[in-house]
Amino acid sequence: MTLPEDWTRRRFLQTSAAVVTAAGLATEHTLAHHPAPTSAAETFSLHQENRRRELWQLLGDVPWNHQPAPPRLVSKERHDGYTLERLVLDLNGVEPVPAILLIPDKRRQRAPGLLYMHWHAGMYDLGKEQLLKGVAVQPAYAPVCAEKGLVTLAIDSWCFGERKHEANGHQGEEDEFKLMLWRGQVLYGMMMFDEFRALDYLASRSEVDDTRLGVLGMSMGATKAWWLAALDPRVKACMDVCCLTNYAELIHTHGLKEHGIYYYVPSLLKQFQTADINELIVPRAHLSVNGRHDPLTPPAGVEEIRDYLLPLYRQYGNASDCRIELFDCAHAELPQMRQLILEWMDRYLVGTTNTA
């Protein structure tokens, strides 16, 4: 089919190349010649750049040198309030990545962009379709995105949706994890690289204002949301649901069994705890809503992360731009959580006055 009119391979490549530098992936030579910081804020920003680079290095051999080919438009669908493009993206050079792009009927000329990340829950067949269908504990976000005028992209993660290559999804995930380790890769690293490149594509669309990009997800999607916000300074608003998991507290509560094998990054704890990763989001907007009775996310750990981050927001930004809450539920998005997310969208994505 005909490619989207706004798409050019050149723009995608330019966006991706620029982001490598923006994400703190500068060369050792560049870092060595970084101007000396002249304020506490500049010192903190340089610290974040260095730590961001260290975090990327833990994610294995990701294909930075791969130059994405143009996407393939599979179909266009009309829905209530939006058009849905079904696409196949070339993000990693290893396997194609099926994706859906929601384009609201009512939107600004250059609208905010949202990267929606699906959950795990052993639902290997669901993948990106969670945006459209929702699940029992989280209603679909597609109507919300259409109403808010958010151009929204969702991809199938490795081993999920159209990228599920084994009848037994769990077995397929474990096999992928093992094979990647042999090849010097990390499954979670390749997952994050795909989301990073997906954000490149979203930012390259002519419908999107690339200064207003947000990320949203629940469970596995939540973890990927705050990781991507930490790794990529383009993310202006991070909204994560039910997975701000403090690694040390998860160990303390014997909760390692609660998370899938994809979750575990070799040597991570030698350099980072959860708060250290989330520190890389400061001072950008961050909303995290979690269940007090969720075994995947021990509440004492959520409170510890909140107490670590809020002083940093006060010092380097605004305390009101960080909100980390616990609700009386388990692994579910309550209506009260949804309401906060809608308010966050309005405040940090929709509410911006830039209409260029």
C-alpha atoms as one frame of an Amber mdcrd trajectory, in Angstrom:
protein
   0.000   0.000   0.000   0.992   3.628  -0.292   3.168   4.850   2.545   1.868
   7.563   4.875   2.211  10.893   3.083   4.288  12.461   5.858   6.825   9.691
   5.964  10.360  10.070   4.655  13.161   7.697   5.482  15.551  10.612   5.692
  13.598  12.314   8.457  13.391   9.106  10.498  17.145   8.606  10.244  17.846
  12.234  11.139  15.560  11.980  14.156  17.195   8.762  15.320  20.729  10.115
  14.919  19.911  13.284  16.824  18.333  11.333  19.640  21.403   9.204  20.244
  23.145  12.358  21.373  20.114  13.712  23.242  19.767  10.475  25.175  23.224
  10.859  26.647  24.912   8.343  24.339  27.783  10.636  23.493  31.231   9.250
  22.796  33.962   9.205  25.400  35.667  12.009  23.436  32.545  14.177  23.621
  32.102  13.555  27.327  35.755  14.323  28.009  35.313  17.731  26.389  32.032
  18.575  28.071  32.161  22.140  29.478  32.679  22.274  33.220  29.346  22.749
  35.036  28.785  26.180  36.556  25.800  25.434  38.791  24.257  22.645  40.845
  21.634  22.148  38.144  24.292  21.736  35.445  26.223  19.329  37.648  23.088
  17.259  38.163  22.304  17.302  34.437  25.816  16.085  33.603  25.439  13.367
  36.241  22.216  12.283  34.538  23.902  12.151  31.119  26.681   9.951  32.444
  24.297   7.666  34.304  22.004   7.416  31.288  24.933   6.208  29.228  25.811
   3.653  31.928  22.218   2.403  31.976  22.187   1.899  28.211  25.456  -0.041
  28.466  23.795  -2.576  30.768  21.209  -3.386  28.107  23.483  -5.505  25.929
  24.443  -5.182  22.294  21.610  -3.094  20.885  21.724  -2.308  17.139  22.586
   1.392  17.142  24.105   1.109  13.662  20.948  -0.231  12.071  19.347   2.300
   9.735  15.563   1.800   9.701  13.882   1.277   6.355  10.578   3.019   5.592
   7.552   1.536   7.345   4.952  -0.495   5.522   1.351   0.632   5.775  -0.786
  -2.510   5.979  -4.224  -0.935   6.290  -6.279   2.021   7.459  -9.374   1.555
   9.597 -12.094   4.021  10.505 -13.151   4.020  14.142 -15.332   6.285  16.238
 -13.344   9.495  16.476 -10.100   8.321  14.927  -8.321   6.620  12.046  -6.165
   3.607  12.851  -3.136   2.822  10.729  -1.767  -0.707  10.932   1.945  -0.603
  10.172   5.026  -2.780  10.074   8.076  -0.887  11.341  11.758  -1.637  10.845
  13.227  -0.768  14.237  15.984  -3.240  14.986  17.096  -4.993  11.789  16.347
  -8.405  13.297  12.606  -8.809  12.872   9.786  -6.535  11.678   7.672  -4.829
  14.342   3.883  -4.666  13.851   2.387  -1.439  15.176  -0.824   0.547  15.325
  -1.057   4.325  15.083  -4.186   6.100  16.319  -4.790   9.453  14.630  -7.654
  11.411  16.262 -10.173  13.174  14.038 -10.126  16.198  16.337  -6.585  17.267
  17.036  -4.269  20.206  16.730  -2.319  20.610  13.520   0.688  19.290  15.402
  -0.717  17.183  18.192   0.862  15.654  21.275   2.280  12.183  20.752   1.793
   9.257  23.126   3.659   5.955  23.115   1.411   3.322  24.702   3.148   0.197
  26.031   1.177  -2.991  26.564   1.416  -5.240  29.592   2.565  -8.841  30.036
   0.213 -10.835  32.332   1.047 -13.953  30.325  -1.263 -12.614  27.580   1.152
 -13.252  24.725  -1.563 -12.980  22.074  -2.730  -9.505  23.112   0.238  -7.186
  22.619  -0.480  -3.798  21.067  -4.204  -4.557  20.775  -4.505  -3.723  24.472
  -4.690  -0.080  23.395  -7.922  -0.867  21.542  -9.419  -3.662  23.630  -8.277
  -2.982  27.170  -8.267  -5.737  29.768 -10.431  -6.554  32.778  -8.351  -4.391
  35.135  -7.686  -1.532  32.701 -10.305  -0.232  30.243  -9.124   0.583  26.730
  -7.244   3.842  26.258  -8.077   4.296  22.568 -11.267   6.324  23.255  -9.354
   8.482  25.736  -6.553   9.164  23.277  -9.045  10.059  20.551 -10.932  12.414
  22.859  -7.748  14.102  24.058  -6.366  14.514  20.543  -3.286  12.374  21.248
  -1.624  10.720  18.271  -0.877   7.355  19.842   1.505   4.595  18.802   1.652
   1.063  20.192   3.951  -1.748  19.058   4.066  -5.462  19.736   6.912  -6.156
  22.121   9.279  -9.078  21.542   7.361 -12.393  21.921   3.917 -10.722  22.022
   1.063 -10.231  19.586   2.180 -10.748  16.003   5.724 -11.311  17.314   4.687
 -14.423  19.219   6.529 -17.119  17.272   5.838 -20.155  19.468   2.469 -21.664
  20.324   3.558 -21.653  23.970   4.217 -17.973  24.559   6.005 -18.519  27.850
   8.384 -20.988  26.246   8.981 -18.609  23.369   9.897 -15.804  25.767  12.339
 -17.992  27.697  13.943 -19.241  24.473  14.386 -15.666  23.225  15.922 -14.617
  26.538  18.452 -17.487  26.434  19.379 -17.040  22.777  19.952 -13.322  23.214
  22.268 -13.932  26.166  24.376 -16.206  23.996  24.581 -13.415  21.419  25.569
 -10.730  23.907  22.088  -9.238  23.951  19.539  -8.713  26.722  15.850  -9.323
  26.005  14.794  -6.293  28.041  17.463  -4.223  26.305  16.074  -5.143  22.905
  12.573  -4.359  24.181  13.685  -0.917  25.287  15.560  -0.295  22.046  12.389
  -1.040  20.084  10.415   1.430  22.216  13.167   4.008  21.776  13.051   3.626
  18.003   9.243   3.587  18.089   9.403   6.998  19.757  11.650   8.090  16.874
   8.934   7.116  14.443   6.173   8.776  16.440   8.212  11.988  16.661   8.813
  11.906  12.892   5.117  11.967  11.977   3.926  15.292  10.586   0.806  15.112
  12.780   2.959  15.142  15.919   4.545  17.952  17.899   7.832  16.310  18.866
   8.220  18.653  21.848   5.174  17.060  23.495   5.807  13.334  23.760   4.442
  11.151  26.535   4.641   7.495  27.557   1.981   5.382  29.261   1.780   1.761
  30.327   0.587  -0.680  32.956   2.579  -3.497  34.560   5.330  -4.455  32.070
   4.255  -1.379  30.134   4.651   0.749  33.260   8.188  -0.485  33.823   9.053
   0.213  30.205   7.463   3.663  30.484   9.659   4.865  33.336  12.736   3.179
  31.887  12.209   4.921  28.542  11.579   8.266  30.241  14.859   7.751  32.108
  16.763   6.743  28.972  15.299   9.336  26.613  15.003  13.043  27.537  12.493
  13.602  24.734   9.797  12.120  26.974   8.048  15.094  28.590   5.434  13.174
  30.584   5.685   9.676  32.031   2.551   7.924  33.317   3.008   4.455  34.791
   0.423   2.173  36.375   1.097  -0.599  38.893   4.792  -1.310  38.504   7.039
   1.231  40.197   8.825  -1.708  41.788  11.691  -1.110  44.187  14.148  -3.903
  43.383  15.568  -4.128  46.901  12.106  -4.307  48.440  11.041  -6.934  45.891
  13.962  -9.093  47.024  13.087  -8.435  50.670   9.492  -9.580  50.160  10.558
 -12.677  48.165   8.752 -11.331  45.125  11.144 -12.227  42.300   8.680 -14.854
  41.083   6.087 -12.149  40.419   7.892 -10.800  37.335   8.635 -12.526  34.034
  12.109 -13.466  32.877  12.253 -10.440  30.538  12.416  -8.196  33.640  15.890
  -9.235  34.762  18.871  -7.290  33.412  22.323  -8.796  34.109  24.453  -6.816
  36.604  21.802  -4.106  37.006  21.973  -4.042  40.790  25.720  -3.447  40.725
  25.008   0.069  39.454  21.313   0.935  39.805  18.331   0.607  42.079  14.872
   1.697  40.940  15.205   5.176  42.432  18.498   5.695  40.583  16.796   5.000
  37.262  13.839   7.245  38.046  16.254   9.992  39.083  17.106  10.318  35.397
  13.552  11.573  34.693  13.920  14.626  36.984  12.656  17.352  36.437  10.269
  16.096  33.737   6.680  15.238  34.639   6.184  11.835  36.264   2.950  10.298
  37.520   3.017   6.829  39.076  -0.105   5.122  40.464   0.209   1.802  42.257
  -1.744  -0.706  44.334  -1.023  -1.019  48.036  -1.842  -4.747  47.868   0.094
  -5.515  44.704   2.756  -8.222  45.237   4.545  -7.075  42.061   5.062  -3.633
  43.603   5.665  -3.730  47.376   4.216  -0.518  48.869   7.155   0.216  51.178
   9.361   0.358  48.103   7.020   2.794  46.335   7.137   5.107  49.336  10.932
   4.889  49.447  11.195   5.884  45.780   8.748   8.767  46.308  10.716  10.037
  49.297  13.930   9.922  47.269  12.558  11.698  44.191  10.488  14.519  45.669
  13.466  16.437  47.136  15.182  16.235  43.740  12.111  17.710  42.051  12.031
  20.486  44.645  15.704  21.255  44.052  15.870  20.957  40.280  12.296  21.571
  39.147   8.863  21.578  40.747   7.552  19.135  43.338   4.139  19.286  41.660
   5.625  17.641  38.545   6.188  14.391  40.433   3.276  12.470  41.894   3.645
   8.926  43.212   0.547   7.444  44.808  -0.658   4.223  46.416  -4.299   3.119
  46.212  -6.271   0.465  48.070  -6.097  -2.196  45.363  -3.872  -4.910  43.965
  -2.714  -5.073  40.325  -5.500  -2.997  38.813  -6.184   0.503  37.525  -8.942
   2.017  39.651 -11.200   4.804  38.319  -9.385   7.192  40.680  -6.109   6.249
  39.028  -7.597   6.813  35.583  -8.802  10.250  36.645  -5.284  11.257  37.708
  -3.894  10.018  34.400  -6.456  12.064  32.475  -5.537  15.141  34.504  -1.849
  14.501  33.820  -2.523  14.215  30.083  -4.405  17.508  30.127  -1.740  19.283
  32.111   1.441  18.050  30.426   0.419  17.027  26.919  -2.909  18.471  25.814
  -2.659  21.689  27.798   0.464  23.012  26.130  -0.352  26.088  24.038   2.061
  25.325  21.183  -0.127  24.893  18.085   2.534  25.336  15.399
